[in-house]
Amino acid sequence: MRLAEIAERIGGVLLGNGDLEITGVAGIREAGASDLTFLANPRYEQYLRTTRAGAVLVAPGAPPGPAIAVQVANPYLAYVQAIKLICGNGVTPPPPGVHPTAVVAPTARLGREVSVGPHAVLEDGVVVGDRSVISALVYVGREARVGADCVLHPHVALHHRCELGDRVILKSGASVGGDGFGYVWDGRDHQKIPHLGKVVIEDDVEIGSHTAIDRGTTGETRIRRGTKLDNLVQVAHNVRVGEQSLVAAQVGISGSTELEDRVTVAGQVGLTGHIRVGEGAFLSARSGVDKNVPQGVCWYGSPARDRARALREQAGLAKLPELLRRIRALEARIRALEGREPGTGS
């Protein structure tokens, strides 16, 4: 595409030759003469002077460089928009139709232009919306519902009676609707608690590889519209995750916990059960959250608390050995002073 057309489509201000043909995208250090790149992190500003890119997306006020600049309010977002214009989403959908090796129950209902891949299994009462892709080796349990324009990558398991909205992506190995981790001790054995609920995933949600979302004990586990879960996330029974939230890898959310809208949970955070995380809260990596979190705060540590406070406490701990040395020295001086006889001086 011509650079001028890209700039117009993404709402940028072109500062240079708009006739440049852009054929690809790349990072600022790897880009070539016909590539578009971007600068969003000031840490990479030094590369503006040396980049070989043909054009670069920058925020207003960025220093000049050899590449043609396109000024945008948010370079990273504009770069994503440009990728979609130039390269699409990078995925070529399979042709519609049911592969001969797939097992589709007679009572399953498939919408228009649905693709069902090799060795996929769709049980009784399954409903699949228009243009959805059920890839190879996917299992869809009885009476499960898949919305329109969904993509279930290979080895996904969508268990019985669970529901997906429209444009949901389940990446390879994701499990939606397995039994939760619930047992009662009878004095001799752990008796399994039956899980009779389901999982509901709303529109435009993406679930990463090998993430497990357990069905409700009764009722439902729900992931609301626009939320994105990374790989290797555990969501326990009866959890609710609000709209437009982000949950990074290796997070564990215990049963009946609720995340309100636009919550961000960084990697390896653990949340205990039956707590609430307020709207817009940010939980920093490797935090342990054991109580309700207010709206809009940034918490860190284990147990998690206000991030600024936690960092001050960490800084204080780093000084603890020196403080102990000084305390011991002062104690020694006090003992020496207390041991002197009266009248011998201070």
C-alpha positions in Angstrom: 0.0 0.0 0.0 1.1 3.6 -0.5 2.2 5.3 2.7 -0.3 8.1 2.1 -3.2 5.7 2.1 -2.0 4.0 5.3 -1.6 7.3 7.0 -5.1 8.3 6.0 -6.7 5.0 7.1 -5.1 5.1 10.5 -5.7 8.8 11.1 -2.0 9.9 11.0 -0.3 13.0 9.8 2.2 12.3 7.0 5.5 14.1 7.1 7.2 13.1 3.9 6.7 11.3 0.6 3.3 9.6 0.6 4.1 7.7 -2.6 6.4 5.3 -0.8 5.2 1.7 -1.3 5.0 -0.2 1.9 5.1 -4.0 1.5 5.7 -5.1 5.1 6.1 -4.3 8.8 9.0 -4.9 11.1 10.6 -3.8 14.4 12.6 -0.6 14.4 16.0 -2.5 14.4 15.1 -5.0 11.7 13.0 -3.0 9.3 14.0 -2.5 5.6 13.5 0.2 3.1 9.9 -0.8 2.2 8.8 -1.6 5.8 6.7 0.3 8.2 7.9 0.4 11.9 6.9 2.3 15.0 8.3 4.0 18.1 6.2 3.7 21.3 8.9 3.1 24.0 11.3 6.0 24.7 13.9 3.3 25.4 14.2 2.7 21.6 14.3 6.3 20.6 18.1 6.0 19.8 17.2 3.7 16.9 15.3 6.5 15.1 18.7 7.7 13.9 19.8 4.4 12.5 16.7 2.6 11.4 16.6 1.5 7.7 12.8 1.5 7.7 11.0 3.4 5.0 8.6 4.9 7.4 8.0 5.1 11.1 4.9 5.8 13.2 5.8 8.3 16.0 4.0 10.4 18.6 4.0 14.2 18.1 7.3 15.7 19.2 9.5 12.7 18.5 13.0 13.6 17.2 13.6 13.4 13.4 15.3 10.4 11.7 16.1 9.2 8.2 12.7 7.4 7.9 9.6 9.2 6.8 7.5 10.0 9.9 3.8 9.5 10.3 2.6 11.2 13.5 -0.2 9.4 15.5 -1.5 9.8 19.0 -0.8 6.2 19.9 2.0 4.6 17.7 1.6 1.1 19.0 -2.2 1.1 18.3 -1.6 2.6 14.9 1.0 -0.1 14.2 -1.5 -2.8 14.9 -4.0 -1.1 12.7 -1.4 -0.8 9.9 -0.5 -4.5 10.2 -4.2 -5.4 9.6 -4.3 -3.2 6.6 -1.1 -4.5 5.1 -1.0 -8.1 6.2 -4.5 -9.0 7.4 -4.6 -11.0 10.6 -2.0 -13.5 9.4 -4.4 -16.4 9.3 -5.9 -18.0 6.2 -9.2 -19.7 7.3 -9.9 -23.2 6.1 -12.5 -23.8 3.5 -16.1 -24.4 4.7 -17.2 -28.0 5.0 -17.0 -31.1 7.3 -13.9 -33.3 6.9 -14.7 -37.0 6.2 -13.0 -38.1 9.4 -15.0 -35.7 11.7 -17.7 -37.2 13.9 -20.8 -34.9 13.9 -23.9 -36.1 15.7 -27.1 -36.1 13.6 -28.7 -33.7 16.1 -25.8 -31.1 15.8 -26.7 -28.0 13.9 -24.1 -26.2 11.8 -24.5 -22.6 10.5 -23.5 -21.3 7.1 -19.9 -21.7 5.9 -18.7 -23.6 9.0 -15.5 -25.6 8.8 -15.1 -28.8 10.8 -11.5 -30.3 10.7 -10.1 -33.8 10.7 -11.1 -36.0 13.7 -13.2 -33.3 15.4 -16.1 -34.6 17.5 -19.4 -32.7 17.9 -21.8 -34.4 20.2 -25.6 -34.4 20.3 -27.4 -31.0 20.4 -24.3 -29.0 19.5 -25.0 -25.7 17.8 -22.3 -23.9 15.8 -22.8 -20.4 14.4 -22.0 -19.1 10.9 -18.4 -19.1 9.6 -17.0 -20.6 12.8 -13.9 -22.9 12.5 -13.8 -26.2 14.5 -10.2 -27.3 13.9 -8.7 -30.8 13.9 -9.1 -32.9 17.0 -11.5 -30.5 18.8 -14.1 -32.0 21.1 -17.4 -30.2 21.6 -19.7 -31.8 24.2 -23.4 -32.3 24.1 -25.6 -29.3 23.9 -22.7 -26.9 23.8 -23.2 -23.7 21.8 -20.6 -21.9 19.6 -21.4 -18.5 18.3 -20.6 -17.0 14.9 -17.1 -16.3 13.6 -15.5 -18.3 16.4 -12.2 -20.2 16.0 -11.4 -23.3 18.1 -7.8 -24.3 17.5 -6.6 -28.0 17.5 -7.0 -30.0 20.7 -9.6 -27.6 22.3 -12.2 -29.2 24.6 -15.5 -27.4 25.0 -17.5 -29.5 27.4 -21.2 -30.2 27.6 -23.7 -27.3 27.8 -21.0 -24.6 27.8 -21.6 -21.5 25.6 -19.4 -19.3 23.5 -20.5 -15.9 22.2 -19.5 -14.5 18.8 -15.9 -14.1 17.6 -14.4 -16.1 20.5 -11.0 -17.7 20.0 -9.9 -20.8 21.9 -6.3 -21.6 21.4 -4.8 -25.1 21.3 -5.2 -27.2 24.4 -7.7 -24.9 26.1 -10.3 -26.7 28.3 -13.6 -25.0 28.9 -16.1 -26.6 31.2 -14.3 -29.3 33.0 -15.2 -30.2 36.6 -13.9 -27.8 39.3 -11.6 -28.9 42.1 -14.1 -29.6 44.8 -14.1 -32.4 47.4 -15.6 -33.1 50.8 -13.7 -35.2 53.4 -15.9 -37.9 54.9 -13.4 -39.1 57.5 -11.8 -41.6 55.2 -11.9 -40.4 51.6 -12.2 -37.2 49.6 -15.7 -37.3 48.1 -16.0 -35.6 44.7 -18.6 -32.7 44.6 -20.6 -33.0 41.4 -20.3 -29.9 39.2 -23.7 -29.3 37.6 -23.2 -25.8 36.2 -21.6 -24.5 33.0 -19.2 -21.9 31.5 -20.5 -18.9 29.6 -17.9 -17.0 27.5 -19.2 -13.8 26.0 -18.4 -12.1 22.6 -14.8 -11.2 21.5 -13.1 -13.2 24.2 -9.7 -14.9 23.6 -8.5 -17.9 25.7 -4.9 -18.9 25.5 -3.3 -22.3 25.1 -3.6 -24.8 27.9 -5.8 -22.5 29.9 -8.5 -24.2 32.0 -11.9 -22.7 32.8 -13.9 -24.9 35.2 -17.7 -25.1 35.1 -19.8 -23.9 38.0 -20.6 -26.2 40.9 -24.1 -24.9 40.3 -24.8 -21.8 38.3 -22.1 -20.7 36.0 -18.5 -19.5 35.5 -18.6 -16.5 33.2 -16.0 -14.6 31.2 -17.4 -11.3 30.0 -17.1 -9.5 26.7 -13.8 -8.5 25.3 -11.6 -10.1 28.0 -8.3 -11.8 27.0 -6.8 -14.7 29.0 -3.2 -15.7 28.3 -1.7 -19.2 28.1 -1.6 -21.4 31.3 -4.3 -19.6 33.3 -6.5 -21.5 35.8 -10.1 -20.2 36.3 -11.9 -22.1 39.0 -15.6 -22.9 39.4 -18.1 -20.0 39.7 -15.5 -17.3 39.0 -16.7 -14.2 37.1 -14.3 -12.1 35.1 -15.6 -8.7 34.0 -15.5 -7.0 30.6 -12.3 -6.0 28.8 -10.0 -7.5 31.5 -6.5 -8.9 30.9 -5.2 -12.0 32.6 -1.5 -12.9 32.0 0.1 -16.3 32.0 0.3 -18.6 35.1 -2.4 -16.8 37.0 -4.7 -18.9 39.3 -8.1 -17.6 40.2 -9.8 -19.6 43.0 -13.4 -20.5 43.2 -16.2 -17.8 43.4 -13.9 -14.9 43.0 -15.1 -12.0 41.0 -13.0 -9.6 38.8 -15.0 -6.5 37.8 -14.5 -4.7 34.5 -11.1 -3.7 33.1 -9.0 -5.5 35.7 -5.4 -6.3 34.7 -3.8 -9.4 36.4 0.0 -9.8 35.6 1.8 -13.0 35.4 1.9 -15.6 38.2 -0.6 -13.8 40.4 -2.6 -16.1 42.8 -6.1 -15.1 44.0 -7.9 -16.8 46.9 -11.5 -17.7 46.7 -14.6 -15.6 47.4 -13.0 -12.2 47.0 -13.8 -9.3 44.7 -11.3 -7.2 42.7 -12.6 -3.7 41.9 -13.0 -2.2 38.5 -9.8 -1.0 36.8 -7.5 -2.5 39.5 -4.0 -3.7 38.5 -2.4 -6.7 40.2 1.4 -6.8 39.7 3.3 -9.9 38.8 3.7 -12.7 41.4 1.3 -11.1 43.9 -0.7 -13.1 46.3 -4.2 -11.6 46.7 -6.1 -12.8 49.8 -8.7 -10.1 50.3 -11.0 -7.7 48.4 -9.2 -5.2 46.2 -10.6 -1.6 45.8 -11.4 0.0 42.5 -8.6 1.5 40.4 -5.6 0.6 42.7 -2.3 -1.0 41.9 -1.4 -3.8 44.3 1.8 -5.8 44.6 3.4 -8.4 46.9 2.4 -11.3 49.0 0.2 -10.6 50.7 -0.8 -8.0 48.1 -1.1 -4.4 49.2 -0.6 -0.9 47.8 2.3 -1.1 45.4 4.1 2.1 46.6 3.9 0.9 50.2 5.1 -2.6 49.3 8.1 -1.2 47.4 9.0 1.0 50.4 8.9 -2.0 52.6 11.1 -3.9 50.2 13.6 -1.1 50.2 13.6 -1.1 54.0 14.2 -4.8 54.1 17.3 -4.3 51.9 18.7 -2.0 54.6 18.0 -4.4 57.4 21.4 -6.1 57.7 23.1 -2.7 58.0 20.5 -1.5 60.6 21.1 -4.7 62.6 24.8 -4.1 62.6 24.4 -0.6 63.8 21.9 -1.7 66.5 24.4 -4.3 67.8 27.1 -1.7 67.9 24.9 0.7 69.8 23.9 -2.1 72.2 27.6 -2.9 72.8 28.3 0.8 73.6 25.4 1.0 76.0 26.6 -2.1 77.8 30.1 -0.6 78.1 28.7 2.7 79.4 26.5 0.9 81.9 29.5 -1.1 83.2 31.5 2.0 84.2 31.7 3.0 87.9 30.2 6.4 88.9 32.7 9.3 88.8 34.8 7.8 86.1 33.5 10.1 83.3 31.0 9.8 80.6 
